[in-house]
Amino acid sequence: MKKIIIPRMNFFFALVLEKKFTLRGVNIANEKI
């Protein structure tokens, strides 16, 4: 069970972090424009 849960959690956190970074990138781009 742990082998299945851990990769899913890591994948979930990776998606969350990616969304945060992309949102920051968009905000920075909007500020520059």
N, C-alpha and C positions, 0 to 999 in steps of 0.2 A: 504493500500500500504506500509506504513512504517513497518508494522509487517512482510511483506514479504521481503522487501529490507534489513532491518537490519540484519536478520540472514544470508542472502546471503553474505553480506559484511563481517560479522564476520567470516564466513566460509572461504571466500576468503583470508582474512588477516591471518587466522590460517594456511592455506595452504602455503602462502608466508613465514610466520615465520618458519614453519616446514621445508620448502626447505632450508632456510638460515641456520637453525641449523644443518640439515643433511649435507649440504655442508661444514660447519665449521668442523663437526665431521670427514668427509672424509678427509679434508685438514690436520687436526691434525693427523689423523691416518697415512696419507702418509708421513708427516714430521717425525713421530716417526720411521717409517720403513726406 
